[in-house]
Amino acid sequence: MFDHGHQQAPAGSGEGKVRGDVEVISRWTEHLVGRDTVEIGQRLPPHSPDCAGCGPGNPAGLGLEVVRTAAGVEAVHRFSDAQVGAPGIAHGGAVALAFDDLFGFALYTVGSLAVTRSLTIEYHAPFWLHRPYTFSAHVAQREGRRLLLRADAWDDAGQKAGSAAATFVVVSLGHFAAGAEQVMGRDD
């Protein structure tokens, strides 16, 4: 099973943190590209401990908990006061974050590393705070390196609250490693 831990940087050093991030990316990508089996109904590991969408170590994040389904992936989420937009309603950006992060989990169904190229959200109704919403996403089509994804979110009364479409582009592990190397070369 996937190890969710990562190294902490030594005090005053960005290099230790970056090395820890590289190790997290390596473990995550190995899991993502199918070296570990992800069973239907299994909870998927977070993208990273500090991910804004699913990282358990991010106090400002959504903390999504995602499971593999027969069709793709699913998460039930309640937006909190930390994600407020208009009074009593989740900020549209927080809703977009939930959809985008869920799309990242849909990559487990194709076994490829990919990044968001475009994201379109349709808000059908307000996303009220403290109410459960079921988000589901799947890869609708693959055209070479391009993945087309679709998602919906339903409230607890069965009404569609939103939908999303995204295009992701398949990348190599080097895409992520290059970013970590740039950070390691930076003077903190």
HELIX and SHEET records of a PDB file:
HELIX    1   1 GLY A   14  GLU A   30  1                                  17    
HELIX    2   2 HIS A   31  ARG A   35  3                                   5    
HELIX    3   3 ASP A   81  GLN A   83  5                                   3    
HELIX    4   4 GLY A   92  ALA A  106  1                                  15    
HELIX    5   5 LEU A  107  THR A  109  5                                   3    
HELIX    6   6 LEU A  173  MET A  184  1                                  12    
SHEET    1   A 6 VAL A  66  ARG A  68  0                                        
SHEET    2   A 6 VAL A  73  ARG A  78 -1                                        
SHEET    3   A 6 PRO A 132  GLU A 143 -1                                        
SHEET    4   A 6 ARG A 146  ASP A 155 -1                                        
SHEET    5   A 6 LYS A 160  VAL A 170 -1                                        
SHEET    6   A 6 ALA A 114  TYR A 123 -1                                        
END                                                                             
